[in-house]
C-alpha cells in the first residue's frame, strides 16, 4: 500500500511478483489502487489494474479509486481508470457475444440433430409401412391366384389350410 501510494513502481512490481494481496484494504477500506490514484501515480495505477486490482472496491467512505481521482482532478489517473473500465466492459461484451454465439450454434446443432432423428424415424415408418403393404399385396395376389383355379390350393406358408381361409389371418398377422 505504501509503495503504491508513494509511486514506487519497481517496489510495486516486486510485491506483485511475490504475490502481494492486490486488493487488501486498510481499516478505512483504502486499497493500493486508491492510494496510487489519490496521489496521481498513473503508472502505478496501470500496473495495479493490469495485475487485477478491483477498481470497483469502495473505501469506508463509499468512494472508488476513480471517484477519488475525479474529486482531486487527477486527469492521468482518471484516464487510466476510465480506459481500464471501458476495456473491461468491451471484453465482457465480447465474451457475452461469444457465449451467445456458442449457445446459438449449439442450439442449431441440437435442432439439426432432432430434425435428422425425426426424418430418420419418418423414413423408418414409411419403409415399415411399405414393407407391410407389399406383403399384404403379395398375400392377396397368392389368394387371388389360388382361388382363381377353383379354391383348392393350400397354404404352403405355415398351416397348410385352404388359402381362402387363411390369407386374411396372414394379412392380419403382418399388419
C-alpha positions as CSV (number, residue, x, y, z in Angstrom):
1,X,0.0,0.0,0.0
2,X,2.8,2.4,1.0
3,X,4.7,1.7,-2.2
4,X,1.7,2.2,-4.4
5,X,0.6,5.4,-2.7
6,X,4.2,6.8,-3.0
7,X,4.6,5.9,-6.6
8,X,7.4,3.3,-6.1
9,X,6.8,1.4,-9.4
10,X,9.7,-1.1,-9.0
11,X,8.7,-2.0,-5.5
12,X,5.1,-2.4,-6.6
13,X,6.3,-4.7,-9.4
14,X,8.4,-6.7,-6.9
15,X,5.5,-7.0,-4.5
16,X,3.1,-8.1,-7.2
17,X,5.6,-10.8,-8.4
18,X,5.9,-12.0,-4.8
19,X,2.2,-12.5,-4.6
20,X,1.1,-9.5,-2.5
21,X,-2.6,-9.2,-1.9
22,X,-3.5,-6.7,-4.6
23,X,-7.0,-5.8,-3.2
24,X,-6.0,-5.7,0.5
25,X,-7.9,-2.9,2.3
26,X,-6.9,-0.9,5.3
27,X,-9.3,-0.4,8.2
28,X,-10.7,2.6,6.3
29,X,-11.2,0.4,3.2
30,X,-8.5,2.0,1.2
31,X,-6.7,-0.1,-1.3
32,X,-3.3,0.3,-3.0
33,X,-5.1,1.3,-6.2
34,X,-7.0,4.1,-4.3
35,X,-3.7,5.2,-2.7
36,X,-2.0,5.4,-6.1
37,X,-5.0,7.1,-7.7
38,X,-5.3,9.7,-4.9
39,X,-1.7,10.8,-5.4
40,X,-1.7,10.9,-9.2
41,X,0.6,7.9,-9.8
42,X,-0.9,6.8,-13.1
43,X,1.9,4.4,-13.9
44,X,1.3,2.5,-10.7
45,X,-2.5,2.6,-11.3
46,X,-1.9,1.0,-14.6
47,X,0.4,-1.7,-13.1
48,X,-2.2,-2.5,-10.4
49,X,-5.1,-2.6,-12.9
50,X,-3.1,-4.9,-15.3
51,X,-2.3,-7.1,-12.3
52,X,-6.0,-7.5,-11.5
53,X,-6.8,-4.8,-8.9
54,X,-10.5,-4.4,-8.4
55,X,-11.4,-0.8,-9.4
56,X,-14.9,-1.2,-8.1
57,X,-13.9,-1.6,-4.4
58,X,-15.1,1.2,-2.2
59,X,-13.5,2.7,0.8
60,X,-15.3,3.1,4.1
61,X,-16.5,6.5,2.9
62,X,-18.0,4.7,-0.1
63,X,-15.6,6.0,-2.8
64,X,-13.8,4.1,-5.5
65,X,-10.4,4.9,-6.9
66,X,-12.0,6.6,-9.9
67,X,-14.1,8.8,-7.7
68,X,-11.1,9.8,-5.6
69,X,-9.1,10.7,-8.7
70,X,-12.0,12.7,-10.1
71,X,-12.5,14.6,-6.9
72,X,-8.9,15.6,-6.9
73,X,-8.9,16.4,-10.6
74,X,-6.1,14.0,-11.4
75,X,-6.6,13.6,-15.2
76,X,-3.9,10.9,-15.7
77,X,-5.4,8.6,-13.2
78,X,-8.9,9.3,-14.2
79,X,-8.0,8.5,-17.8
80,X,-6.2,5.3,-16.8
81,X,-9.1,4.1,-14.7
82,X,-11.8,5.0,-17.3
83,X,-9.8,3.4,-20.1
84,X,-9.5,0.2,-18.0
85,X,-13.2,0.3,-17.2
86,X,-14.0,0.7,-20.9
87,X,-11.6,-2.1,-21.9
88,X,-13.2,-4.4,-19.3
89,X,-16.7,-3.6,-20.5
90,X,-15.7,-4.3,-24.1
91,X,-14.0,-7.6,-23.1
92,X,-17.2,-8.6,-21.1
93,X,-19.4,-7.7,-24.1
94,X,-17.2,-9.7,-26.4
95,X,-17.2,-12.6,-24.0
96,X,-21.0,-12.4,-23.8
97,X,-21.3,-12.2,-27.5
98,X,-19.0,-15.2,-27.9
99,X,-21.1,-17.1,-25.3
100,X,-24.3,-16.1,-27.1
101,X,-22.9,-17.2,-30.5
102,X,-21.7,-20.5,-29.0
103,X,-25.1,-21.1,-27.4
104,X,-26.9,-20.3,-30.7
105,X,-24.6,-22.7,-32.6
106,X,-25.2,-25.4,-30.0
107,X,-29.0,-24.8,-30.3
108,X,-28.7,-25.0,-34.1
109,X,-26.7,-28.3,-33.9
110,X,-29.3,-29.7,-31.5
111,X,-32.2,-28.7,-33.7
112,X,-30.5,-30.2,-36.7
113,X,-29.9,-33.4,-34.8
114,X,-33.6,-33.5,-33.7
115,X,-34.8,-32.9,-37.3
116,X,-32.4,-35.6,-38.6
117,X,-33.7,-38.0,-36.0
118,X,-37.3,-37.2,-36.8
119,X,-36.6,-37.6,-40.5
120,X,-35.0,-41.0,-39.9
121,X,-38.0,-42.1,-37.9
122,X,-40.3,-41.0,-40.6
123,X,-38.3,-42.9,-43.2
124,X,-38.3,-46.0,-41.0
125,X,-42.0,-45.8,-40.5
126,X,-42.5,-45.3,-44.3
127,X,-40.3,-48.3,-45.1
128,X,-42.0,-50.4,-42.5
129,X,-45.5,-49.4,-43.9
130,X,-44.3,-50.0,-47.4
131,X,-43.0,-53.5,-46.5
132,X,-46.3,-54.4,-44.8
133,X,-48.2,-53.1,-47.8
134,X,-46.0,-55.2,-50.1
135,X,-46.5,-58.3,-48.0
136,X,-50.3,-57.8,-47.9
137,X,-50.3,-57.3,-51.7
138,X,-48.3,-60.5,-52.1
139,X,-50.7,-62.5,-49.9
140,X,-53.6,-61.0,-51.7
141,X,-52.1,-62.0,-55.1
142,X,-51.5,-65.5,-53.9
143,X,-55.0,-65.7,-52.6
144,X,-56.4,-64.4,-55.9
145,X,-54.2,-66.9,-57.8
146,X,-55.2,-69.8,-55.6
147,X,-58.9,-69.1,-55.7
148,X,-58.8,-68.4,-59.4
149,X,-58.0,-72.1,-60.0
150,X,-61.0,-73.3,-58.1
151,X,-60.1,-72.6,-54.5
152,X,-58.4,-75.9,-53.9
153,X,-55.0,-74.6,-53.2
154,X,-53.4,-74.9,-49.8
155,X,-51.2,-72.5,-47.9
156,X,-47.6,-73.6,-48.1
157,X,-46.5,-70.8,-45.8
158,X,-47.5,-72.0,-42.4
159,X,-50.6,-74.0,-41.8
160,X,-51.5,-75.9,-45.0
161,X,-55.1,-74.8,-44.8
162,X,-57.0,-73.5,-47.7
163,X,-55.7,-70.1,-48.8
164,X,-59.1,-68.6,-49.0
165,X,-59.5,-69.2,-45.3
166,X,-56.0,-68.4,-44.1
167,X,-54.9,-65.5,-46.1
168,X,-56.8,-62.9,-44.1
169,X,-55.2,-64.2,-41.0
170,X,-51.8,-64.0,-42.5
171,X,-52.6,-60.4,-43.7
172,X,-53.8,-59.5,-40.2
173,X,-50.7,-61.0,-38.6
174,X,-48.5,-59.0,-40.9
175,X,-50.2,-55.8,-40.4
